[in-house]
Amino acid sequence: QVQVVESGGGLVKTGDSLRLDCAASGTISSIIAMGWYRQAPGKQRELVAALTGGNNTYYSDSVKGRFTISRANAWNTVYLQMNTLKPEDTAVYYCKADRGDSGFTWGQGTQVTVSS
């Protein structure tokens, strides 16, 4: 089993930066990739950034060049550095740990609010 807990959300202003942390625990050796998703009110959850075991990254077009996903100490902690935040970045941000055939695990989410 794997558990993930997000932290670092908050209220910021347009143009500010914020870093989200995703702490994984349990059988983290089973993780093959991790991703950050977000869900704004009335919208579907969308993939924002992802990181594979080979350190390949994916970014949605809306955050490319502004957000950076990285990790420290294998999969213990995955970060999402968010720069030049915009009001449209306002959402609940979720961390997801992908364990391949063993399934996946979601965190509880952390709120990010960007005021104009």
DRENFI-690848 format. One record per atom (N, C-alpha, C, O): residue number from 1; residue in one letter; atom name; x, y negated, z negated. Coordinates in steps of 0.05 Angstrom, whole numbers, plus 32768, in hexadecimal, padded with zeros to 4 digits. Layout:
// DRENFI-690848
+-----+---+----+------+------+------+
|   k | r |  a |    u |    v |    w |
+-----+---+----+------+------+------+
| NUM | a | CA |    X |    Y |    Z |
...
+-----+---+----+------+------+------+
// end
This chain:
// DRENFI-690848
+-----+---+----+------+------+------+
|   k | r |  a |    u |    v |    w |
+-----+---+----+------+------+------+
|   1 | q |  N | 8011 | 8018 | 8000 |
|   1 | q | CA | 8000 | 8000 | 8000 |
|   1 | q |  C | 8011 | 7FE7 | 8000 |
|   1 | q |  O | 8027 | 7FE7 | 7FF5 |
|   2 | v |  N | 8007 | 7FD3 | 800D |
|   2 | v | CA | 8015 | 7FB9 | 800E |
|   2 | v |  C | 8002 | 7FA3 | 8005 |
|   2 | v |  O | 7FEA | 7FA4 | 800C |
|   3 | q |  N | 800C | 7F91 | 7FF5 |
|   3 | q | CA | 7FFC | 7F7A | 7FED |
|   3 | q |  C | 800B | 7F61 | 7FF7 |
|   3 | q |  O | 8023 | 7F60 | 7FF7 |
|   4 | v |  N | 7FFB | 7F4D | 7FFF |
|   4 | v | CA | 8007 | 7F33 | 8007 |
|   4 | v |  C | 7FF8 | 7F1D | 7FFA |
|   4 | v |  O | 7FE0 | 7F1D | 7FF7 |
|   5 | v |  N | 8007 | 7F09 | 7FF1 |
|   5 | v | CA | 7FFC | 7EF2 | 7FE4 |
|   5 | v |  C | 8007 | 7ED8 | 7FF0 |
|   5 | v |  O | 8020 | 7ED5 | 7FF2 |
|   6 | e |  N | 7FF5 | 7EC7 | 7FF9 |
|   6 | e | CA | 7FFE | 7EAE | 8005 |
|   6 | e |  C | 7FFF | 7E98 | 7FF0 |
|   6 | e |  O | 7FF1 | 7E99 | 7FDC |
|   7 | s |  N | 8010 | 7E85 | 7FF5 |
|   7 | s | CA | 8012 | 7E6D | 7FE4 |
|   7 | s |  C | 801D | 7E56 | 7FF4 |
|   7 | s |  O | 8028 | 7E59 | 800A |
|   8 | g |  N | 801A | 7E3E | 7FE9 |
|   8 | g | CA | 8025 | 7E26 | 7FF5 |
|   8 | g |  C | 8012 | 7E14 | 8003 |
|   8 | g |  O | 801A | 7DFF | 800D |
|   9 | g |  N | 7FF9 | 7E1B | 8004 |
|   9 | g | CA | 7FE6 | 7E09 | 8011 |
|   9 | g |  C | 7FE1 | 7DF0 | 8001 |
|   9 | g |  O | 7FEA | 7DEE | 7FEA |
|  10 | g |  N | 7FD3 | 7DDD | 800D |
|  10 | g | CA | 7FCD | 7DC4 | 7FFE |
|  10 | g |  C | 7FC2 | 7DAF | 8011 |
|  10 | g |  O | 7FBB | 7DB5 | 8028 |
|  11 | l |  N | 7FC0 | 7D97 | 8006 |
|  11 | l | CA | 7FB5 | 7D80 | 8015 |
|  11 | l |  C | 7FCC | 7D6E | 801C |
|  11 | l |  O | 7FDC | 7D65 | 800B |
|  12 | v |  N | 7FCF | 7D69 | 8036 |
|  12 | v | CA | 7FE5 | 7D59 | 8040 |
|  12 | v |  C | 7FDA | 7D45 | 8054 |
|  12 | v |  O | 7FC2 | 7D46 | 805C |
|  13 | k |  N | 7FEA | 7D32 | 805D |
|  13 | k | CA | 7FE2 | 7D1E | 8070 |
|  13 | k |  C | 7FEC | 7D25 | 808C |
|  13 | k |  O | 7FFF | 7D35 | 808F |
|  14 | t |  N | 7FE0 | 7D1A | 80A0 |
|  14 | t | CA | 7FEA | 7D1E | 80BC |
|  14 | t |  C | 8007 | 7D17 | 80BE |
|  14 | t |  O | 8011 | 7D03 | 80B5 |
|  15 | g |  N | 8016 | 7D2A | 80CA |
|  15 | g | CA | 8033 | 7D26 | 80CE |
|  15 | g |  C | 8044 | 7D32 | 80B8 |
|  15 | g |  O | 805C | 7D35 | 80BB |
|  16 | d |  N | 8038 | 7D3A | 80A2 |
|  16 | d | CA | 8046 | 7D47 | 808C |
|  16 | d |  C | 804E | 7D63 | 8093 |
|  16 | d |  O | 8046 | 7D6F | 80A7 |
|  17 | s |  N | 805F | 7D6E | 8082 |
|  17 | s | CA | 8068 | 7D8A | 8084 |
|  17 | s |  C | 805E | 7D9A | 806C |
|  17 | s |  O | 8059 | 7D8F | 8057 |
|  18 | l |  N | 805C | 7DB4 | 8070 |
|  18 | l | CA | 8054 | 7DC6 | 805B |
|  18 | l |  C | 805F | 7DE2 | 8061 |
|  18 | l |  O | 8061 | 7DEA | 8078 |
|  19 | r |  N | 8066 | 7DF0 | 804C |
|  19 | r | CA | 8070 | 7E0B | 8050 |
|  19 | r |  C | 805E | 7E1F | 8041 |
|  19 | r |  O | 8058 | 7E1C | 802A |
|  20 | l |  N | 8055 | 7E33 | 8050 |
|  20 | l | CA | 8045 | 7E48 | 8044 |
|  20 | l |  C | 8057 | 7E60 | 803F |
|  20 | l |  O | 8068 | 7E67 | 8050 |
|  21 | d |  N | 8053 | 7E6D | 8029 |
|  21 | d | CA | 8061 | 7E86 | 8023 |
|  21 | d |  C | 804E | 7E9D | 8022 |
|  21 | d |  O | 8037 | 7E9B | 8019 |
|  22 | c |  N | 8058 | 7EB4 | 802B |
|  22 | c | CA | 8049 | 7ECD | 8029 |
|  22 | c |  C | 805A | 7EE2 | 801C |
|  22 | c |  O | 806E | 7EEB | 8027 |
|  23 | a |  N | 8053 | 7EE9 | 8003 |
|  23 | a | CA | 8063 | 7EFC | 7FF4 |
|  23 | a |  C | 8057 | 7F17 | 7FF7 |
|  23 | a |  O | 803F | 7F1C | 7FF0 |
|  24 | a |  N | 8067 | 7F2A | 8000 |
|  24 | a | CA | 805D | 7F46 | 8004 |
|  24 | a |  C | 8068 | 7F57 | 7FEE |
|  24 | a |  O | 807F | 7F53 | 7FE5 |
|  25 | s |  N | 8059 | 7F6B | 7FE6 |
|  25 | s | CA | 8061 | 7F7E | 7FD1 |
|  25 | s |  C | 8056 | 7F99 | 7FD8 |
|  25 | s |  O | 8044 | 7F9C | 7FE9 |
|  26 | g |  N | 8060 | 7FAD | 7FCA |
|  26 | g | CA | 8057 | 7FC9 | 7FCF |
|  26 | g |  C | 806A | 7FD6 | 7FE3 |
|  26 | g |  O | 8083 | 7FD2 | 7FE2 |
|  27 | t |  N | 805F | 7FE6 | 7FF5 |
|  27 | t | CA | 8070 | 7FF5 | 8008 |
|  27 | t |  C | 8077 | 7FE3 | 8020 |
|  27 | t |  O | 806D | 7FE7 | 8036 |
|  28 | i |  N | 8087 | 7FCE | 801B |
|  28 | i | CA | 808D | 7FBB | 8030 |
|  28 | i |  C | 809E | 7FC7 | 8046 |
|  28 | i |  O | 80A0 | 7FBC | 805C |
|  29 | s |  N | 80AA | 7FDE | 8041 |
|  29 | s | CA | 80BA | 7FEB | 8056 |
|  29 | s |  C | 80A8 | 7FF5 | 806C |
|  29 | s |  O | 80B2 | 7FFB | 8082 |
|  30 | s |  N | 808E | 7FF6 | 8068 |
|  30 | s | CA | 807C | 7FFF | 807C |
|  30 | s |  C | 8073 | 7FE9 | 808F |
|  30 | s |  O | 8066 | 7FEE | 80A3 |
|  31 | i |  N | 807A | 7FD0 | 8088 |
|  31 | i | CA | 8071 | 7FB9 | 8098 |
|  31 | i |  C | 8082 | 7FB8 | 80B2 |
|  31 | i |  O | 809A | 7FBA | 80B1 |
|  32 | i |  N | 8074 | 7FB4 | 80C8 |
|  32 | i | CA | 8082 | 7FB1 | 80E2 |
|  32 | i |  C | 8080 | 7F95 | 80ED |
|  32 | i |  O | 8090 | 7F8E | 80FE |
|  33 | a |  N | 806D | 7F86 | 80E3 |
|  33 | a | CA | 806A | 7F6A | 80EC |
|  33 | a |  C | 8059 | 7F5B | 80D8 |
|  33 | a |  O | 8049 | 7F68 | 80C9 |
|  34 | m |  N | 805C | 7F41 | 80D8 |
|  34 | m | CA | 804A | 7F31 | 80C7 |
|  34 | m |  C | 8042 | 7F18 | 80D7 |
|  34 | m |  O | 8050 | 7F0F | 80E9 |
|  35 | g |  N | 802A | 7F0F | 80D0 |
|  35 | g | CA | 8020 | 7EF8 | 80DF |
|  35 | g |  C | 8011 | 7EE5 | 80CD |
|  35 | g |  O | 8007 | 7EEC | 80B8 |
|  36 | w |  N | 8010 | 7ECC | 80D6 |
|  36 | w | CA | 8000 | 7EB8 | 80C9 |
|  36 | w |  C | 7FE8 | 7EB2 | 80DB |
|  36 | w |  O | 7FEB | 7EAC | 80F3 |
|  37 | y |  N | 7FD0 | 7EB2 | 80D0 |
|  37 | y | CA | 7FB8 | 7EAC | 80DD |
|  37 | y |  C | 7FAB | 7E94 | 80CF |
|  37 | y |  O | 7FB2 | 7E8D | 80B9 |
|  38 | r |  N | 7F98 | 7E87 | 80DC |
|  38 | r | CA | 7F89 | 7E72 | 80CF |
|  38 | r |  C | 7F6C | 7E73 | 80D9 |
|  38 | r |  O | 7F66 | 7E7C | 80EF |
|  39 | q |  N | 7F5B | 7E69 | 80C7 |
|  39 | q | CA | 7F3F | 7E68 | 80CE |
|  39 | q |  C | 7F34 | 7E4E | 80C4 |
|  39 | q |  O | 7F33 | 7E48 | 80AC |
|  40 | a |  N | 7F2A | 7E3E | 80D7 |
|  40 | a | CA | 7F1E | 7E24 | 80D1 |
|  40 | a |  C | 7F00 | 7E29 | 80CE |
|  40 | a |  O | 7EF5 | 7E3D | 80D8 |
|  41 | p |  N | 7EF2 | 7E17 | 80C0 |
|  41 | p | CA | 7ED5 | 7E1A | 80BC |
|  41 | p |  C | 7EC6 | 7E1D | 80D6 |
|  41 | p |  O | 7ECA | 7E0C | 80E8 |
|  42 | g |  N | 7EB6 | 7E31 | 80D9 |
|  42 | g | CA | 7EA6 | 7E35 | 80F1 |
|  42 | g |  C | 7EB5 | 7E41 | 8108 |
|  42 | g |  O | 7EAA | 7E43 | 811E |
|  43 | k |  N | 7ECE | 7E48 | 8104 |
|  43 | k | CA | 7EDE | 7E53 | 811A |
|  43 | k |  C | 7EE8 | 7E6F | 8113 |
|  43 | k |  O | 7EE8 | 7E77 | 80FC |
|  44 | q |  N | 7EF1 | 7E7D | 8128 |
|  44 | q | CA | 7EFB | 7E98 | 8124 |
|  44 | q |  C | 7F18 | 7E96 | 8119 |
|  44 | q |  O | 7F26 | 7E82 | 811D |
|  45 | r |  N | 7F20 | 7EAB | 810B |
|  45 | r | CA | 7F3B | 7EAC | 8102 |
|  45 | r |  C | 7F4E | 7EB0 | 811A |
|  45 | r |  O | 7F48 | 7EBF | 812C |
|  46 | e |  N | 7F64 | 7EA1 | 811A |
|  46 | e | CA | 7F76 | 7EA2 | 8131 |
|  46 | e |  C | 7F92 | 7EA6 | 8128 |
|  46 | e |  O | 7F9B | 7E9E | 8112 |
|  47 | l |  N | 7FA2 | 7EB4 | 8139 |
|  47 | l | CA | 7FBE | 7EB8 | 8133 |
|  47 | l |  C | 7FCD | 7E9F | 8138 |
|  47 | l |  O | 7FCB | 7E93 | 814E |
|  48 | v |  N | 7FDD | 7E97 | 8125 |
|  48 | v | CA | 7FED | 7E7F | 8127 |
|  48 | v |  C | 800A | 7E86 | 812E |
|  48 | v |  O | 8016 | 7E7A | 8140 |
|  49 | a |  N | 8015 | 7E99 | 811F |
|  49 | a | CA | 8031 | 7EA0 | 8123 |
|  49 | a |  C | 8035 | 7EBD | 811A |
|  49 | a |  O | 8028 | 7EC6 | 8107 |
|  50 | a |  N | 8048 | 7ECB | 8126 |
|  50 | a | CA | 804E | 7EE6 | 811E |
|  50 | a |  C | 806C | 7EEC | 8121 |
|  50 | a |  O | 807A | 7EDF | 8130 |
|  51 | l |  N | 8074 | 7EFF | 8111 |
|  51 | l | CA | 8090 | 7F06 | 8110 |
|  51 | l |  C | 8092 | 7F24 | 810F |
|  51 | l |  O | 8085 | 7F31 | 80FF |
|  52 | t |  N | 80A3 | 7F30 | 8121 |
|  52 | t | CA | 80A6 | 7F4D | 8122 |
|  52 | t |  C | 80C0 | 7F55 | 8113 |
|  52 | t |  O | 80D0 | 7F44 | 810B |
|  53 | g |  N | 80C2 | 7F70 | 8110 |
|  53 | g | CA | 80DA | 7F7A | 8103 |
|  53 | g |  C | 80F4 | 7F73 | 8112 |
|  53 | g |  O | 8109 | 7F71 | 8106 |
|  54 | g |  N | 80F2 | 7F70 | 812C |
|  54 | g | CA | 8109 | 7F68 | 813C |
|  54 | g |  C | 810D | 7F4A | 813D |
|  54 | g |  O | 811D | 7F40 | 814D |
|  55 | n |  N | 80FF | 7F3C | 812C |
|  55 | n | CA | 8100 | 7F1F | 812A |
|  55 | n |  C | 80F6 | 7F11 | 8143 |
|  55 | n |  O | 80FE | 7EFA | 8149 |
|  56 | n |  N | 80E5 | 7F1E | 8152 |
|  56 | n | CA | 80D8 | 7F10 | 8168 |
|  56 | n |  C | 80C1 | 7F00 | 815C |
|  56 | n |  O | 80B4 | 7F08 | 8149 |
|  57 | t |  N | 80BC | 7EE9 | 8167 |
|  57 | t | CA | 80A8 | 7ED7 | 815D |
|  57 | t |  C | 8093 | 7ED1 | 8172 |
|  57 | t |  O | 8098 | 7ED2 | 818A |
|  58 | y |  N | 807B | 7ECA | 8168 |
|  58 | y | CA | 8065 | 7EC1 | 8179 |
|  58 | y |  C | 8059 | 7EA9 | 816C |
|  58 | y |  O | 8056 | 7EA8 | 8153 |
|  59 | y |  N | 8052 | 7E95 | 817C |
|  59 | y | CA | 8044 | 7E7E | 8172 |
|  59 | y |  C | 802D | 7E77 | 8185 |
|  59 | y |  O | 802F | 7E7A | 819E |
|  60 | s |  N | 8017 | 7E6F | 817A |
|  60 | s | CA | 8001 | 7E66 | 818B |
|  60 | s |  C | 8009 | 7E4B | 8197 |
|  60 | s |  O | 801A | 7E3D | 818C |
|  61 | d |  N | 7FFD | 7E45 | 81AD |
|  61 | d | CA | 8004 | 7E2C | 81BB |
|  61 | d |  C | 7FFF | 7E13 | 81AA |
|  61 | d |  O | 800D | 7DFF | 81AC |
|  62 | s |  N | 7FEB | 7E15 | 8199 |
|  62 | s | CA | 7FE4 | 7DFE | 8188 |
|  62 | s |  C | 7FF8 | 7DF7 | 8173 |
|  62 | s |  O | 7FF9 | 7DE1 | 8169 |
|  63 | v |  N | 800A | 7E0A | 816C |
|  63 | v | CA | 801E | 7E05 | 8157 |
|  63 | v |  C | 803A | 7E07 | 8161 |
|  63 | v |  O | 804D | 7E01 | 8152 |
|  64 | k |  N | 803E | 7E10 | 817A |
|  64 | k | CA | 8059 | 7E14 | 8184 |
|  64 | k |  C | 8069 | 7DF9 | 8183 |
|  64 | k |  O | 805F | 7DE4 | 818B |
|  65 | g |  N | 8081 | 7DFB | 8178 |
|  65 | g | CA | 8092 | 7DE4 | 8175 |
|  65 | g |  C | 808E | 7DD5 | 815B |
|  65 | g |  O | 809E | 7DC4 | 8154 |
|  66 | r |  N | 8079 | 7DDC | 814C |
|  66 | r | CA | 8074 | 7DCF | 8133 |
|  66 | r |  C | 8076 | 7DE2 | 811B |
|  66 | r |  O | 807F | 7DDB | 8105 |
|  67 | f |  N | 806E | 7DFB | 8120 |
|  67 | f | CA | 806F | 7E0F | 810A |
|  67 | f |  C | 8086 | 7E23 | 810F |
|  67 | f |  O | 808D | 7E29 | 8126 |
|  68 | t |  N | 8090 | 7E2E | 80FA |
|  68 | t | CA | 80A6 | 7E42 | 80FB |
|  68 | t |  C | 80A0 | 7E58 | 80E7 |
|  68 | t |  O | 809C | 7E53 | 80D0 |
|  69 | i |  N | 80A0 | 7E71 | 80F1 |
|  69 | i | CA | 809D | 7E88 | 80E0 |
|  69 | i |  C | 80B8 | 7E94 | 80DB |
|  69 | i |  O | 80C8 | 7E96 | 80ED |
|  70 | s |  N | 80BD | 7E9C | 80C2 |
|  70 | s | CA | 80D7 | 7EA8 | 80BC |
|  70 | s |  C | 80D3 | 7EBB | 80A4 |
|  70 | s |  O | 80BD | 7EBC | 8098 |
|  71 | r |  N | 80E8 | 7EC9 | 809D |
|  71 | r | CA | 80E6 | 7EDB | 8086 |
|  71 | r |  C | 8100 | 7EDC | 8077 |
|  71 | r |  O | 8115 | 7ED5 | 8082 |
|  72 | a |  N | 80FF | 7EE4 | 805F |
|  72 | a | CA | 8117 | 7EE8 | 804E |
|  72 | a |  C | 8116 | 7F03 | 8042 |
|  72 | a |  O | 8100 | 7F0D | 803B |
|  73 | n |  N | 812C | 7F10 | 803F |
|  73 | n | CA | 812E | 7F2A | 8032 |
|  73 | n |  C | 811A | 7F3E | 803D |
|  73 | n |  O | 8108 | 7F48 | 8030 |
|  74 | a |  N | 811E | 7F45 | 8057 |
|  74 | a | CA | 810D | 7F58 | 8064 |
|  74 | a |  C | 80F0 | 7F4C | 8064 |
|  74 | a |  O | 80ED | 7F35 | 806E |
|  75 | w |  N | 80DD | 7F5B | 805B |
|  75 | w | CA | 80C1 | 7F51 | 805B |
|  75 | w |  C | 80B8 | 7F47 | 8040 |
|  75 | w |  O | 809F | 7F43 | 803C |
|  76 | n |  N | 80CA | 7F42 | 802D |
|  76 | n | CA | 80C1 | 7F39 | 8013 |
|  76 | n |  C | 80B1 | 7F1F | 8014 |
|  76 | n |  O | 809D | 7F1C | 8007 |
|  77 | t |  N | 80BB | 7F0D | 8024 |
|  77 | t | CA | 80AE | 7EF3 | 8026 |
|  77 | t |  C | 80AF | 7EE9 | 8043 |
|  77 | t |  O | 80C4 | 7EEA | 804F |
|  78 | v |  N | 8099 | 7EE1 | 804D |
|  78 | v | CA | 8097 | 7ED5 | 8068 |
|  78 | v |  C | 808D | 7EB8 | 8065 |
|  78 | v |  O | 807B | 7EB3 | 8056 |
|  79 | y |  N | 809A | 7EA6 | 8073 |
|  79 | y | CA | 8094 | 7E8A | 8071 |
|  79 | y |  C | 8087 | 7E80 | 808A |
|  79 | y |  O | 808B | 7E8A | 80A0 |
|  80 | l |  N | 8077 | 7E6B | 8087 |
|  80 | l | CA | 806E | 7E5C | 809D |
|  80 | l |  C | 8073 | 7E3E | 8098 |
|  80 | l |  O | 8066 | 7E32 | 8087 |
|  81 | q |  N | 8088 | 7E34 | 80A5 |
|  81 | q | CA | 808E | 7E18 | 80A3 |
|  81 | q |  C | 807D | 7E08 | 80B6 |
|  81 | q |  O | 807F | 7E0D | 80CF |
|  82 | m |  N | 806E | 7DF6 | 80AC |
|  82 | m | CA | 805C | 7DE6 | 80BD |
|  82 | m |  C | 8064 | 7DC9 | 80BD |
|  82 | m |  O | 8063 | 7DBC | 80A8 |
|  83 | n |  N | 806C | 7DBF | 80D4 |
|  83 | n | CA | 8074 | 7DA3 | 80D6 |
|  83 | n |  C | 8060 | 7D94 | 80E7 |
|  83 | n |  O | 8051 | 7D9F | 80F6 |
|  84 | t |  N | 8062 | 7D7A | 80E5 |
|  84 | t | CA | 8051 | 7D68 | 80F5 |
|  84 | t |  C | 8034 | 7D72 | 80F4 |
|  84 | t |  O | 8027 | 7D76 | 8109 |
|  85 | l |  N | 8029 | 7D75 | 80DD |
|  85 | l | CA | 800E | 7D80 | 80DA |
|  85 | l |  C | 7FF9 | 7D6C | 80E5 |
|  85 | l |  O | 7FFC | 7D54 | 80E3 |
|  86 | k |  N | 7FE4 | 7D78 | 80EF |
|  86 | k | CA | 7FCE | 7D69 | 80FB |
|  86 | k |  C | 7FB4 | 7D70 | 80ED |
|  86 | k |  O | 7FB3 | 7D86 | 80E1 |
|  87 | p |  N | 7FA0 | 7D5F | 80EE |
|  87 | p | CA | 7F87 | 7D66 | 80E2 |
|  87 | p |  C | 7F7B | 7D81 | 80EC |
|  87 | p |  O | 7F6E | 7D8F | 80DD |
|  88 | e |  N | 7F80 | 7D87 | 8105 |
|  88 | e | CA | 7F76 | 7DA0 | 8111 |
|  88 | e |  C | 7F84 | 7DB8 | 8106 |
|  88 | e |  O | 7F7C | 7DCF | 810D |
|  89 | d |  N | 7F99 | 7DB5 | 80F7 |
|  89 | d | CA | 7FA6 | 7DCB | 80E9 |
|  89 | d |  C | 7F98 | 7DD3 | 80D0 |
|  89 | d |  O | 7F9F | 7DE7 | 80C3 |
|  90 | t |  N | 7F84 | 7DC3 | 80C8 |
|  90 | t | CA | 7F76 | 7DC9 | 80B0 |
|  90 | t |  C | 7F67 | 7DE4 | 80B2 |
|  90 | t |  O | 7F58 | 7DE8 | 80C5 |
|  91 | a |  N | 7F6C | 7DF6 | 809F |
|  91 | a | CA | 7F61 | 7E10 | 80A0 |
|  91 | a |  C | 7F69 | 7E20 | 8087 |
|  91 | a |  O | 7F7A | 7E17 | 8078 |
|  92 | v |  N | 7F5D | 7E37 | 8084 |
|  92 | v | CA | 7F68 | 7E4A | 8071 |
|  92 | v |  C | 7F7C | 7E5B | 8080 |
|  92 | v |  O | 7F76 | 7E67 | 8094 |
|  93 | y |  N | 7F94 | 7E5D | 8075 |
|  93 | y | CA | 7FAA | 7E6C | 8082 |
|  93 | y |  C | 7FAD | 7E87 | 8073 |
|  93 | y |  O | 7FAE | 7E89 | 805B |
|  94 | y |  N | 7FAD | 7E9C | 8084 |
|  94 | y | CA | 7FAF | 7EB7 | 8079 |
|  94 | y |  C | 7FC9 | 7EC4 | 8083 |
|  94 | y |  O | 7FD2 | 7EC0 | 809A |
|  95 | c |  N | 7FD4 | 7ED5 | 8072 |
|  95 | c | CA | 7FEB | 7EE5 | 807A |
|  95 | c |  C | 7FE1 | 7F02 | 807E |
|  95 | c |  O | 7FD0 | 7F0C | 8070 |
|  96 | k |  N | 7FEC | 7F0E | 8092 |
|  96 | k | CA | 7FE5 | 7F2A | 8099 |
|  96 | k |  C | 7FFE | 7F3B | 809C |
|  96 | k |  O | 8010 | 7F33 | 80AB |
|  97 | a |  N | 7FFF | 7F51 | 808E |
|  97 | a | CA | 8015 | 7F64 | 8091 |
|  97 | a |  C | 800B | 7F7B | 80A2 |
|  97 | a |  O | 7FF7 | 7F89 | 809B |
|  98 | d |  N | 801A | 7F81 | 80B7 |
|  98 | d | CA | 8013 | 7F96 | 80CA |
|  98 | d |  C | 8024 | 7FAF | 80C3 |
|  98 | d |  O | 803D | 7FAD | 80C4 |
|  99 | r |  N | 8017 | 7FC5 | 80BD |
|  99 | r | CA | 8026 | 7FDD | 80B7 |
|  99 | r |  C | 8022 | 7FF2 | 80CC |
|  99 | r |  O | 8024 | 800A | 80C6 |
| 100 | g |  N | 801E | 7FEA | 80E5 |
| 100 | g | CA | 801B | 7FFC | 80FB |
| 100 | g |  C | 8004 | 8010 | 80F7 |
| 100 | g |  O | 7FED | 8007 | 80F2 |
| 101 | d |  N | 8009 | 8029 | 80F9 |
| 101 | d | CA | 7FF4 | 803E | 80F7 |
| 101 | d |  C | 7FE7 | 803E | 80DB |
| 101 | d |  O | 7FD2 | 8049 | 80D7 |
| 102 | s |  N | 7FF5 | 8032 | 80C7 |
| 102 | s | CA | 7FEB | 8032 | 80AC |
| 102 | s |  C | 7FD8 | 801B | 80A7 |
| 102 | s |  O | 7FCD | 8019 | 8091 |
| 103 | g |  N | 7FD4 | 800B | 80BB |
| 103 | g | CA | 7FC0 | 7FF5 | 80B8 |
| 103 | g |  C | 7FCD | 7FDB | 80B2 |
| 103 | g |  O | 7FE4 | 7FD6 | 80B8 |
| 104 | f |  N | 7FBD | 7FC9 | 80A7 |
| 104 | f | CA | 7FC7 | 7FAE | 80A1 |
| 104 | f |  C | 7FBA | 7FA4 | 8088 |
| 104 | f |  O | 7FA6 | 7FAE | 807E |
| 105 | t |  N | 7FC7 | 7F8F | 807D |
| 105 | t | CA | 7FBE | 7F83 | 8064 |
| 105 | t |  C | 7FBC | 7F65 | 8067 |
| 105 | t |  O | 7FCE | 7F59 | 8071 |
| 106 | w |  N | 7FA6 | 7F5A | 805E |
| 106 | w | CA | 7FA2 | 7F3D | 805E |
| 106 | w |  C | 7FA7 | 7F32 | 8042 |
| 106 | w |  O | 7FA2 | 7F3F | 802E |
| 107 | g |  N | 7FB0 | 7F19 | 8041 |
| 107 | g | CA | 7FB1 | 7F0B | 8028 |
| 107 | g |  C | 7F96 | 7EFD | 8023 |
| 107 | g |  O | 7F84 | 7EFF | 8033 |
| 108 | q |  N | 7F95 | 7EEE | 800D |
| 108 | q | CA | 7F7B | 7EE1 | 8006 |
| 108 | q |  C | 7F78 | 7EC6 | 8013 |
| 108 | q |  O | 7F62 | 7EBB | 8012 |
| 109 | g |  N | 7F8E | 7EBC | 801E |
| 109 | g | CA | 7F8C | 7EA2 | 802C |
| 109 | g |  C | 7F94 | 7E8B | 801A |
| 109 | g |  O | 7F92 | 7E8C | 8002 |
| 110 | t |  N | 7F9E | 7E76 | 8027 |
| 110 | t | CA | 7FA5 | 7E5D | 801A |
| 110 | t |  C | 7F9B | 7E46 | 802B |
| 110 | t |  O | 7F9F | 7E45 | 8043 |
| 111 | q |  N | 7F8F | 7E32 | 801E |
| 111 | q | CA | 7F83 | 7E1C | 802C |
| 111 | q |  C | 7F97 | 7E07 | 8033 |
| 111 | q |  O | 7FA7 | 7DFF | 8022 |
| 112 | v |  N | 7F97 | 7DFF | 804C |
| 112 | v | CA | 7FA7 | 7DE8 | 8055 |
| 112 | v |  C | 7F94 | 7DD3 | 8060 |
| 112 | v |  O | 7F84 | 7DD8 | 8072 |
| 113 | t |  N | 7F96 | 7DBB | 8055 |
| 113 | t | CA | 7F85 | 7DA5 | 805E |
| 113 | t |  C | 7F97 | 7D8D | 8066 |
| 113 | t |  O | 7FA8 | 7D84 | 8056 |
| 114 | v |  N | 7F93 | 7D84 | 807E |
| 114 | v | CA | 7FA3 | 7D6E | 8089 |
| 114 | v |  C | 7F91 | 7D56 | 808D |
| 114 | v |  O | 7F7E | 7D58 | 809D |
| 115 | s |  N | 7F96 | 7D41 | 807E |
| 115 | s | CA | 7F85 | 7D29 | 8081 |
| 115 | s |  C | 7F90 | 7D17 | 8096 |
| 115 | s |  O | 7FA8 | 7D16 | 809B |
| 116 | s |  N | 7F7D | 7D09 | 80A3 |
| 116 | s | CA | 7F86 | 7CF6 | 80B8 |
| 116 | s |  C | 7F8C | 7CDB | 80AD |
| 116 | s |  O | 7F94 | 7CC9 | 80BD |
+-----+---+----+------+------+------+
// end
